[in-house]
Amino acid sequence: MIKRLLILTSPLLLAACVTDREANSLSDSAAEGRAFAQANCASCHAVDDGASPHPNAPSLRRAANRLPEWAVEGSFERGIQVGHTMEMPTFVFEDDDIANLLAYFETLREKE
C-alpha cells in the first residue's frame, strides 16, 4: 500500500520541487517586476512566452530583447511609448517600479 502511494505521489512531489525552484529563481526585484507586469501589462502582452492577448503586442520576452536596457529605462522614466501605438497606456511609475521591471526584463534576456 505504501509503495503504491509513493508511486502515485512521486510525480506530484517532483512537480512541486520544479515549480518552487522556478518561482524562487527570480531575485526579489525581478519578482516584483514580474508581478507589476502581470498586473499592468498582461492584458496586452504575454508576460513570459506565448501568444499575447493583443495580436500586435509582443511578449515581454521579445520586447525585452528588442532594445538595449538603457533605451527601455529611458522610455520608462519619461513615460514615452516607444514602439507602441496610442493604445499603449502611459504609466506613472512609483518607487522601484522601473528598477524592478528592468530586473525582470534582464531575466527575460538571459533566457533568450
N, C-alpha and C positions, 0 to 999 in steps of 0.2 A: 504494500500500500504506500509506504513512504517513497519507495523507488518510483512508483507511478506519479506520485505528487511532485517529486523533484523533476521528473522528465517533463511534466506539463508546465511547471512554473519556471524552469530554466530559461526559456526564450523570453519570458516577461522580465525576469531579473536582468538578463543581458541587455535587453532593450532599454530598461531604466538606467543602467550604467552608461550606455552610449548617449542617451538623451541628456543625462546630468553632465557628462563631460562636454557635450556641445554647448549647453547653456552656460557652463562655467568657463568656457574658453575665452569669452569676451572680458576685457577689462571693465571695471566699473563705469568708466567714462563711455566706452563703446556700447555697453549695455544700456546706459541712459540714452545715448544717441539712437540706438535701435528702437527703444521704447518711444522716443519722440517721433521717429519716422513712422512707427506703427500707428501712433495717434494722429499724426498730421499729414502724412504723405501716402499712406496705404490706400486711400480712396482712389488714387490715380496710378500710383507706382507699385510694382511688386517690391516688397521690402527686401527680399533677398534675390531669389531667382524666380524664373517662371514668367508667365504672361501677366502683364499689368492689367488692372481693371479698365483703365482708359487706353484705347487702342494706340494712341500716339505718344503715350508716356513710356519711356524706357524703364526697365527695372533699375533699382538703385545701384545694383552692382554695375550695370552698364553705364549709368550716369557717373558713378564714381571713377570709372576708367576713361571717361571722355576728356576731362580737363585736368590739368595739374592741380594739386591741393591748394596752392596759393590763389589760383583763379576762383576756385569754389569758395574758399574762405572770404575773398574779397566780395564775391557776389552775395554771400550770406550777410556779411557786415553791412553792405549798402542796401540790402533788400532788393537787389536787381534780379530780374527774372531771366538769367542767361539761358538761352536755348529754349525758352518757353513761350507759348502763346499767351494771350491775355487771360486764358483760362486758369493760369497758374496764380494761386492766391499769394499775396505779399504777406510775409510773416514778420512779426516783431519778436525777435529772439530775446529771451531772458537769461540772465546769469550765464551759465555754462553751456547753453544750448548749442552754440556754434562749435565750441571745442568738442562737445560730446558727439555731434554729428560728424565732425571731421575724424574723430577717433573711430566711429563706426564705418565711415567710408574707407578708412585705411584698412580695416579688416576685410572689406569687400575687395579692395585692390589686391591684397595678399592672396586671395583665393582665385584670382583670375588666371 
